[in-house]
């Protein structure tokens, strides 16, 4: 893209919406809470790079954060916008509390509004998202034929039946190496690669709370969009920019090496070789790769990763087999065994470090997702009450903080007259810190239990009050 002298850039553009509202868009500054012209009362953040020129068409990245943190995510992509010349538009819509289908319906006006406001290059439209936002971003090429690339962090979605193989967007996935979602992203990346889509997979380390990776990883991932656009003739080949991106990725690999993550550094260097091979720059990384391969620590790390991969695959297959068997037979006798598996994985997560620790964390996520899938399939189906209680009990083992499973057990057990079980899980729910009293009295079909002294005394014990059987003065 043509470089424009800095001194003539710092203008402020004023855009007028159809409702006569005007908004200033200064260059090089984040503008937050721009209202979306629809009925959802949503808004978005926008960033125009300092060299923005309204007379040219510009690449754009639409960003979807699962919690709707438009300003924060725009800030994360700010360096990318300046260095690689992108408009960044990030939605403030919280995606966590609604379905993928409903979220897809909600974000259409946002995309169309940005397209109408700015000179967007229709051949360089990219989407990025975290968690539920990653699912949303991956689903958008099924609705918009001109999506050129998807950056999915921590989650993604695909429907192989409706995949348009004529629209070969680049799929760039970034996975936390301690979360089970890593396997989802790997599976999608492998499938798209088999269909000749350009793909890239990067990893990062995250805490228990799912968050975006740091700016360097985002920068490297978006570089794949930029390079792909150059290869396809959508952008002018800017060798100076390519060299900058190459150097940045090599430096990231060097950081991995210096922090003794030799195996990850080795894999990153191999990826860089393939990624930049089509450009007229020196991509000879044999010296760096050879030095890492000679390192004894690298060889041990590689063995550890391979051993863990084989062990984890075997464990997943074991869990799949036993859970399917137990759910079909409603085998309550095995509930204790599942609880012991969770405790063992938690102990391993604390006891080990490195690959074994991350495997323990991923397997916990695997069991959580597996039990959630069975719960969702059974709880609103025509399955027997016994089966519904069993999948609900499993949910309380793998996700002790999920109130829906506890409430479902209370409902079914109470309806069947099994007040002992209902009260047991009522107390377990209250122990998690659940304090929605209305929800406890809105459970249908258990009126006799809800007005009982035992039910109300248990609620009063944890919440300090109850609807019925007031405490004696």
Secondary structure, DSSP 8 states (H G I E B T S, - for coil): -----GGGT--EEEEE-TTS-EEEEETTSEEEEEE-SSSS--EEEEE--TT--TTS-EEEEEEE-TT--HHHHHHHTHHHHHHHTEEEEEE----TTS-HHHHHHHHHHHHHHHHHHS-EEEEEEEEEEETHHHHHHHHHTTT-TTEEEEEEES-----GGG--TTS--EEEEEEETTSTHHHHHHHHHHHHHHTT--EEEEEE---SS-----HHHHHHHHHHHHHHHHHTTSS---HHHHHHHHHHHHHHHHHHHHTT-HHHHHHHHHHHHHHTTTSSS----HHHHHHHHT-HHHHHHHHHHHHHHHHHHHHHHHHHHHHHHHHHHT-GGGHHHHHHHHHHHHHHHHH--HHHHHHHHHHHHHHHHHHHHHHHHHTTSS--HHHHHHHHHHHHHH-TT-HHHHHHHHHHHHHTT-HHHHHHHHHHHHHTT---HHHHH--TT-HHHHTSHHHHHHHHHHHS--SSS----
